[in-house]
Amino acid sequence: MSTTTDFATCDLCDAHKAGYAEGDAAFRVLPPVFASYGGRARFCGPVLTVKCFEDNSPVKAALESAGEGRVLVVDGGGSLRRALIGGNIAAAAAKNGWAGVLIDGAARDKAELAAADVGIRALALMPMPTDRKTPGQTGVPVLIQGVWVRTGDWLYADEDGIVVMAGKA
């Protein structure tokens, strides 16, 4: 597999269904709770994790750095009170070569997100910006909707769902 769109999450699930049924921690499927907001419906790449709550400072710092085809996975605690990504940060992510962003939390600036050439998944839209009071952590294991994701995992997202694998498929 490459970091382009030559994969299908359904095919990955077909290939790994036996291990998934047995609880293989190397193959994980995220629940279908994320909406697609970015300019790319399909994306994949190695994961960098961020954990923050209603403060997007580490999200902004990561996406303003070189993405190198990676996917930023953000544990926002599932909060829908403040958006952790908006149009300006999405544009920076696209400019800096990020493949995608997965936010376990909210996003804002729907039209600007759709114009950015980057995949963006989030739980919902919320126009309220973040409150910069609580610094987060980068590169730590995160629990996204009950599924563990670690820096170095690979995330595959398409129209059918989101799959996380230890290493590259």
C-alpha positions as CSV (number, residue, x, y, z in Angstrom):
1,M,0.0,0.0,0.0
2,S,1.1,3.5,-0.6
3,T,0.0,6.8,1.0
4,T,-2.3,7.4,-2.0
5,T,-5.8,6.1,-2.3
6,D,-5.2,2.6,-3.6
7,F,-6.8,0.9,-0.6
8,A,-10.3,0.1,0.6
9,T,-11.1,-0.3,4.3
10,C,-13.6,-3.0,3.4
11,D,-10.7,-5.0,1.7
12,L,-8.5,-4.5,4.8
13,C,-11.3,-5.7,7.0
14,D,-11.9,-8.7,4.8
15,A,-8.2,-9.6,5.0
16,H,-8.0,-9.2,8.8
17,K,-11.5,-10.3,9.9
18,A,-10.2,-13.5,11.6
19,G,-7.7,-11.6,13.8
20,Y,-10.2,-8.9,14.5
21,A,-12.7,-11.5,15.8
22,E,-10.0,-12.9,18.0
23,G,-9.2,-9.5,19.4
24,D,-5.9,-8.9,17.5
25,A,-4.6,-5.6,18.8
26,A,-2.6,-5.1,15.6
27,F,-5.9,-4.5,13.6
28,R,-8.5,-2.1,14.9
29,V,-11.6,-0.5,13.4
30,L,-12.9,2.8,14.7
31,P,-16.7,3.1,15.3
32,P,-18.7,4.9,12.6
33,V,-19.1,8.2,14.5
34,F,-16.8,10.4,12.5
35,A,-18.0,12.8,9.7
36,S,-15.8,13.8,6.8
37,Y,-15.1,17.5,6.5
38,G,-11.8,17.9,4.5
39,G,-11.1,18.1,0.8
40,R,-10.0,14.4,0.7
41,A,-12.5,11.7,1.4
42,R,-9.7,9.0,1.4
43,F,-6.4,9.2,3.1
44,C,-3.8,7.1,4.9
45,G,-0.5,7.4,6.5
46,P,1.6,6.8,9.6
47,V,0.1,8.3,12.8
48,L,1.3,11.0,15.1
49,T,-0.9,11.3,18.2
50,V,-1.9,14.4,20.2
51,K,-3.9,14.4,23.4
52,C,-5.5,17.7,24.4
53,F,-8.8,18.9,25.8
54,E,-10.5,22.0,24.5
55,D,-7.1,23.6,23.7
56,N,-5.8,23.1,20.2
57,S,-2.2,24.4,20.8
58,P,-0.6,21.0,20.2
59,V,-2.8,20.4,17.1
60,K,-1.7,23.8,15.6
61,A,1.9,23.1,16.4
62,A,1.9,19.7,14.8
63,L,0.0,20.7,11.7
64,E,2.3,23.8,11.2
65,S,5.3,21.4,11.0
66,A,6.2,19.1,8.1
67,G,3.6,16.4,7.7
68,E,5.5,14.0,5.4
69,G,2.2,12.2,4.5
70,R,1.3,11.5,8.1
71,V,-2.1,11.5,9.8
72,L,-2.6,13.4,13.0
73,V,-4.8,11.6,15.5
74,V,-6.2,13.9,18.2
75,D,-7.7,12.7,21.4
76,G,-9.9,15.6,22.3
77,G,-11.8,13.7,24.9
78,G,-14.8,13.6,22.6
79,S,-15.6,17.2,23.6
80,L,-18.1,19.0,21.4
81,R,-17.8,22.3,23.3
82,R,-14.9,23.7,21.4
83,A,-13.4,23.1,17.9
84,L,-9.9,21.7,17.8
85,I,-9.4,22.4,14.1
86,G,-10.6,25.2,11.8
87,G,-9.9,26.6,8.3
88,N,-6.6,28.2,9.0
89,I,-5.1,25.1,10.7
90,A,-6.5,22.8,7.9
91,A,-4.9,25.0,5.3
92,A,-1.6,24.8,7.1
93,A,-2.0,21.0,7.3
94,A,-2.5,20.8,3.5
95,K,0.4,23.2,2.8
96,N,2.7,21.2,5.1
97,G,2.0,17.8,3.5
98,W,-0.3,16.1,6.1
99,A,-2.4,13.3,4.6
100,G,-5.2,13.7,7.2
101,V,-6.4,14.6,10.6
102,L,-8.7,12.6,12.9
103,I,-10.3,14.6,15.7
104,D,-12.1,12.9,18.6
105,G,-13.8,16.2,19.1
106,A,-15.2,19.1,17.1
107,A,-14.2,21.1,14.0
108,R,-15.3,24.4,12.6
109,D,-15.2,26.4,9.4
110,K,-16.9,23.7,7.3
111,A,-16.4,25.5,3.9
112,E,-12.8,26.2,4.6
113,L,-12.2,22.6,5.7
114,A,-13.7,21.3,2.5
115,A,-11.4,23.6,0.5
116,A,-8.3,22.2,2.2
117,D,-6.5,19.3,0.3
118,V,-6.3,17.2,3.4
119,G,-8.6,14.5,4.9
120,I,-10.4,15.6,8.1
121,R,-12.6,13.5,10.3
122,A,-14.3,14.9,13.4
123,L,-17.3,14.1,15.5
124,A,-19.3,17.2,14.7
125,L,-19.1,20.9,13.9
126,M,-18.9,23.6,16.6
127,P,-18.2,27.3,15.9
128,M,-16.7,28.0,19.3
129,P,-12.9,28.3,19.2
130,T,-10.6,26.6,21.8
131,D,-9.6,28.0,25.1
132,R,-5.9,28.1,25.4
133,K,-5.5,27.1,29.0
134,T,-4.5,23.4,29.1
135,P,-1.4,22.3,27.2
136,G,-1.6,18.8,25.7
137,Q,0.8,16.0,25.0
138,T,2.2,14.7,21.7
139,G,3.3,11.2,20.8
140,V,1.4,9.5,23.6
141,P,-1.0,6.5,23.2
142,V,-4.5,7.8,22.9
143,L,-7.9,6.2,23.3
144,I,-10.2,7.2,20.4
145,Q,-13.8,6.1,20.9
146,G,-12.6,3.0,22.8
147,V,-9.8,2.1,20.4
148,W,-6.1,2.6,21.2
149,V,-4.0,4.4,18.7
150,R,-0.3,5.0,18.9
151,T,2.3,7.1,17.1
152,G,3.7,4.9,14.4
153,D,0.5,3.0,13.7
154,W,-1.0,3.4,10.2
155,L,-4.5,4.9,9.7
156,Y,-6.6,4.2,6.6
157,A,-9.8,6.3,6.1
158,D,-12.2,6.1,3.2
159,E,-15.9,6.5,2.5
160,D,-16.7,3.2,4.4
161,G,-14.8,3.7,7.6
162,I,-11.5,4.1,9.5
163,V,-9.0,1.3,10.2
164,V,-5.9,1.4,12.3
165,M,-3.0,-1.1,12.0
166,A,0.2,-1.6,13.8
167,G,2.8,-0.8,11.0
168,K,2.0,-0.6,7.3
169,A,-0.3,-3.0,5.6
